[in-house]
Amino acid sequence: MSLLILLIVPLVASLALAFIGDRKYAPEVNILGSASTFGASIQLALRVYARGPILAGNDFFFIDAFSVYLTVLTSLVSLTTAIFSRRYMRREREHGTVGHRRMRFYHSMFQLFIFAMLLCLLTNNVGILWIAMELATLSTVLLVSLYRTPAAIEAAWKYFILCGVGISLALFGTVLLYFAAEKVLGAGGAALHWTNLAQVSDQLEPTILSLAFVFLVVGYGTKVGLVPIHNWLPDAHSEGPTPISAVLSGLLLNIALYAIVRCKVLVDGSTGTHHSGNIMMGFGIISIMVASFSLLRQKDIKRLFAYSSIEHMGIATFAFGLGGPVATFGALLHMLVHSLTKSSIFFTVGHASQMHRTQEMDKIKGLIRGNPLVGWGLALGVMAIVGMPPFGVFTSEFLILTATIKDAPLLAPFLLLGLGVSFAALFRRVQPMVMGTIPPYQHRLKVAHIPVILHLALVLVLGLYMPKFLAGWFQSAVELLK
């Protein structure tokens, strides 16, 4: 029942909001739909935690510790983003940035995007995963262009073209995967089920699987924002609505990485080598280095944190590629704390931009004095995202660095250099914004307190104490991904 609710609610909410339009209660309907989805995800997670993996719908759906953990995270961040967007988007409409028609479009596409991401996580079929990923792309392309400015339309087209090429490469990789699976499992959709593929992975042709993984990692890696196929991400973040930046960084990048990691397990089982892991480590370390140094030259606050997202997805990709229980545990934790931290940062960035009517960092000043929640939220969010203790990002990066020193010591200096440069760059850019005097053009506004406080509190708790059930959850996922 909870599985059915997870998929039906966002789809029905999307259709309902398309008819409701921009009526006064539309944001509340958006929040209610997201809250229902979150409640269903908790029920499903408790069931998986108690009984183990679930197959449902004639094996069409498959939920295990890895997918259900990301399902809960996706539904939580979508709920807090919906709460944040209620006040944020209402102010955008008051400023005339969006009209009634586009507000209808925003709410409807937001729920459709959530539906697409949940379908990616819950399906047992590699082909349906590809279709759902394409649906997520199309819905977010439309949201990135919501403001209809020349820059927003250009960013949306860049996003559409680059991710369209990427998803086409992923399709070819999926076709190759089916070609290898058909010889063992026979023709039909069941040959693309994760559960069936995992059982016969050692019988699949290793050469074909290795080639398929190259296409899959480049295709889905475009969605992750891995360098050098990352160019769409900074533009999409800077020109789209801030709530969409939050779910892009906090959710979509995770879903694409989820697809790559699932495919890596199959390739490792087929080849018996670390070939796929080496590819992921290469993409990961390049992404960390390029994104870290790119932080130094940013002037737009949303582009700054877009490059930070590229860096952190590079860290997670590198850790999954490195493999082993410590690195994999660290990667799972990093996906969680990065999503919570980065979305909270974008919440505060959105408010800061509205207060100053600009995204240029040189013009944003005195946030702590002008609005303590926004100022301290941004300051603490940056402290968390650069890996300062006692926040959870420090814990995940420490685990990944420890595993790197043990298993790939030659790469440890590059990882440390990337982390150090991003630490310095973010503090250098953010400190003048949160400190100093209030500029005369700064506006006062009411802000969404709950999402910022909740996310930062969770990241702090995860840095101080790992709940037993969550540690067991991650350990189960680590066993699946060996």
N, C-alpha and C positions, 0 to 999 in steps of 0.2 A: 504493500500500500504506500509506504513512504517513497519507494522508487517511482511509483506512478505520479505521486504528488510533485516530486522533484522536477519532472519533465513537463507535466501538464500545467502546473501553476504559472511558470514564466511565459509559456506559450499563450495561455488564455489571458494572462495579464497584458501581454503585448497586443493582442487583438482588442481587448476591452479598452485599453488606453488609446488605441487608434480611433475608436468611436467616441470616447470621453473627450478627447482633445485637450484643450487648455482650460478646462473648468477648474474651479477653485480647489476641488478635492482630488485632482489628478495626482499631485505629488504624494498624497496619502495613500492612494491606490497603489502607486509604485512601491511605496514603503511596505504596505501590507503584503503585496505579492512577494517581495524579497524576504520579509519576515516569515511567511509561510514556507518558502523554499528553505530557509535556514533551519526552521524547526524540523522539517522532513529530513534534512541532511543529518541532523543530530540523531534522530531516530534510526536512520540507516547505519550511521557510524556505530551506534551502540549494538546494533544487531550483528554487524561484521566483527566488532570487538569480542562479542560473546560467542559467536558461532563460527567465525572464520569466513572465508570468501563465499560469495553468493553468485549463483547462476540463475537467471530468470528469463522469462519470455522466450522459451525454446532456445536457450543459450544465446539469445541476441544481446542480453545485458550481462555484464560481468563486473562485480565490485569486490575488490580486495583491499588490503590495508593501504596500499599506495594510492589507489584511485579515490577511496573514500576520504582519505586525509585531505586530498586536494579538493574534493567536493565540498567538505565542510569549510575549508578556507575560502573557496570561491563564493559560496553562499553567504558567509560572514562579511567579506569585503564588499560584496554587492549590496548587502543590507546597509552597512554603514555609509557606503557611497550614496545610496538612495536617500538616506537621512541627510547627509551633507548637501546633496544636490537640491533638496527642497528649498532651502534658504538661498543657496548660491544661484540657482537658475532663476528663481523669482526676482532676484536683484538684477540679473542680466536682462530679464524682460523689462524691468522698470527703467533700465538705462537705454532701452531700445536696441540692444545688441541682437536679441532674437524676438520674433513676433509670435503671435498666437499659433500660427500654422506650424512653425518650427518647434515650438514647445510640444505640440501633439506628436510630432515626429520624434523628438528627443526621447520622451517617455516610452513610446512604443518600441523604438529600436533598442533602447537600453535593456528592456526585458527580453527581446529577441536575442540579443547578444548573450545574456545570461543563459538562456535556453541552449544556445549553440555550444557554449563552453561546458555545460553540464552533460550534454549529449556526448561530447568528446571523451569525457571521463567515464561515463557509464556504459558506453557501447563496448561490445566484445568483438566488433568487426573492424578490421583495419580500414576497409573501404568506407564504412560509415564515419569513422573518425576523420577521414579526409574530407568527406562531404560537410561534416559539421564544422571543421576548421575553415572551409571555404565560406560557409554561412556566417561564421564569426567575422571573417575578413570583410565581407560585403556589408554587414550591419555597421561595423566600426568605420569603414570608409565613408559611409553616409553621415555618421556622427562627427567625424573629423572635419567634414566640410560644412558643418551646421551653421557657422557664422556667415558663410557665402562671401567672404572677402577674397580678393585675388590670391592672397597668401594661403588662406585655408583651402581653397580649391586646388591650388598647386600642390599643397601638402597631401591632400586626399588622392590626387592623381598619382603622385609619386608612390604613395602607400599602395594604391591599387595595382600599379604596374609592377613594382618590385615584388610585392607579396603574391601577385598573380603569376609572375614568372617562377617564384619560389614554390608556390603550391603546385604548379605544373610539373616541376622537377620531382616534388614529393609524389605526385600521381604516377610518374614513370617508375619511381622506386617501388611504389605499391604494386604496380603491374609486374615488375621483376620478382617481387616477393611472392605474388600469386603464381607466377610461372614456376618458381621453385617448389611451392607448396602443392601445386596441382599434381605433380609427379608422385607425391607421397600420400596426400589426402584425397586425391581425386577432384574432379571438377565440381563447382558449386560454391555458394557463399560460405559454407562451413570451412573451406580451405583458408579463409582469411580471419577466422576467429582466433583471438589471442590464446585462448585456452588450448585449442587444437595445435596451433603452431608451437606453443611452449612444450607440449608433450613430444613432438617429433623434431624438435630443433636440431638434434644431433644427426638426423637423417637428411636434412636439407642440403642442397648443393652449396658448399662454402664459397665457391667463386661467384656464383650468382648473388648470394646473400651479401658478400663483401661489396659488390658493385651496387646492389640495391641500397645499401646503407649510405654510400657516398651521396646518392641522389636524395635520400631521405634526410640526411643531416644537413645538406645544403638547402633543401626545400623547406623543411620545418625550421632550420636554423635562421632562415630569413625572418620568420615570425618571432623567434627568440631574440633577434637583434644582434646576432653574432657578427663580428667584423670578418670579412669586408662587405657583408650583405646587410648592413645595419642602417643605411642612409635614410630610409623612410622614417625611422623612429624619432629622431630629434624634431623633425618638421611636424610630424603628426602630434607629438606632445605639445609643441609650442603653439600650434594654430587651432587645435581642437578645444572643446570645453574642458575645464579642469577635472570634472568628475570622470570624463572619458580618459584623461591622462592617468587618473588613479587606477582605473580598472585595466587599462592597457599594461601599465607597469606591474600592478599587483596581481593580475590574473592571467591575461592572454599569454604573456611570455612564459609563465609557468606551464600552461596547457601545451604549448608547442614543445617545451623541453620534456614534458611528460611523454609525448609521442616519440621523441628521439630516444629516451631512456628505455622505453618498452621495446623499440626496435633493436637497441644495443643488446638487450638480453637474448634475443633470438639469434643475432649474429654471433655473439660469444658462444652460444650453445652449438652453433653450426661449425664455426671455424676452430674452436678450441684455442684461440689465440687472443691477444690483446689489441688486435688490429683496430676495432671500432673505438676502444678506449683511447688509443693514441690519436685518432682523428679528433675526438672530442677534446682531448687535452690541448691539441694544437690550436683549435678554434678558440678554446677557453682562454688560453694564456695570451693569444694575440688580442682578443677582445678586451682583456683586463688592461693590457699595456696601452692600446690605442685610446680606449675610453678614458683612462686615468689622465693621460697627457692632454686629451681634448678638453677636459674640465678646466684647464688653465686659461683657455681663450674664449670662454663663453660670456656673453653679455645678457642673454635672455634667461630669466630664472627657471623657466620650464625646460628650456633646452639643457640647462646645467644638470638638472636632475634626470633628464632623459639619458644623458651620457652616463650618469651614475647607475641607472638601470642596466645599461649595456655592460658596465663593469661588473655588476653583481650577478647578472646572468652568466657572464663569463666565468665567474668564480664557481657558480653552481655546476656549469657544464664541465669545467675542469675537474671538479671533485667527482662527479659521476664518471667521467672518463678515467680518472685515477683508480677508482674502484676500491675494494676492500671495505671492511665493516666500519672503520672510523671515518673514512672519507665519505662514504655513502650516507652514514648517519649525519655527518656534518652538512652534506648537500641537502638532505631532506629538511633539516632544521633551518638551513640558510634560505630555502625557498619560502618557508613560513615566516621567518622574522623579516626578511626583505619585503615581502608583500605587505605585512602590517606596517612596517616603518615607512616604506616609500609612499603608500597610500595616505598615511597621516601627514607626511611632508607635503604632498600635493594638496591636501585639504588646506593646510596653512598657507601654502603658496597661492592658492586660489583667493583666499581672503586678503592676503597681502596685496595681490594684484588689483583687486577691487578697491581696496583702501587708497591706492595710489593711482588707479586708472592707467597702469602701465605694467609691463613685464620686464622692463629694463632694470637690471639690478642697481645701476648707479643712481637711479631715481627713487629707490625704495629705502627708506631710512626710519630709524626710531620706532621699530615695531614693538619693542617691549614697553615703551612708554605710551605709545598710541593704543595698543591693545595687548595686554599681557598674555592672554591665551595664544594669540597668533605669534607674538614674539618668542615666548618661551616654548611654544609648541614647535616652531621652526628650529630654535636653538637645540632643544633636546632631541628632536628628530635627526638633526645633522650629527649630533654626538652619537646617537645610536647607529646611524647608517655608516659612519666611518669606523665603527668597531670599537668604540670606547667602552670599557667595563663600567658598570655591570650589566649592560644591555645584551640582549640575546645574540645580536650580530657578532659581538666579541666572541661568544662561546662557539658559534658555528665556524667563524674564520679561524679560531684557535685550533679546532679539531681538524679543519682542512689543512692548515699549515703544518700541524704535527704529522699528519699522514704524508704530506708532500716531502717533508724532511726525511722521513723514513723510507718512502718508496720511490721518490723521484727527486733526490737532493739537488740535482743540477738545475731544476726548475724553481726551487725555493727562492733564490735571489730575485728572479723575475716577479714572482708572486709578491714578495715583500716590497719590491720597488713599486709595483702598481698600487698596492695598498697604501704605501707611504705618500706617493704623489697625490692620490685621491684625497687622503686625509688633509694634506696641506692645502690643496686647491679648494676644497669645500669650505674649510674654515676661513681661508683668505677671502672668499667671495661672500660668505654668509655673515661674518662678524660685523661688517659695516651696516648691513641691513637691519640687524636686530638691535644694535646699539645706537647711540647718538641721539640728537634732538629730533623732535617731530617736525617734518617739513610743513610749510603752510598749506600745501595742496593735499595733505593726507586727510581722508574722510573717515568719519566714525561709522561703524556698522555693527549690527548684531551678527554673531558668528555661530556656527554649529559646534557646540562644545563636546558633545558625547563622542562622535567618531574619533576626534583627535586624542582625547583623554583615554578612551578605551584601548585604542591601538598601542599607544605608547606604554600604557600600564601593562598590557599583555607582553610586550617586548621586554620590559623591565623584569617582569616576573620570570619569563623564560630564561633570562640571564642569571637570575639568582637561584631558581629552583625549577627542576624539570619534574612535572607530575609523573607519578608512576605509570598511569594509564597511557600517557603520551609517549613515554620512553618505550613501553611495551609495544605501542603502535608503530613507532619508528623501527624497532627491532624486527617486527614482523615484515615491514616493508623492506628492510635491509636483506632479510633472508630471501625475499622474492627477487631481489635485484642482483644477487651474487653472480 
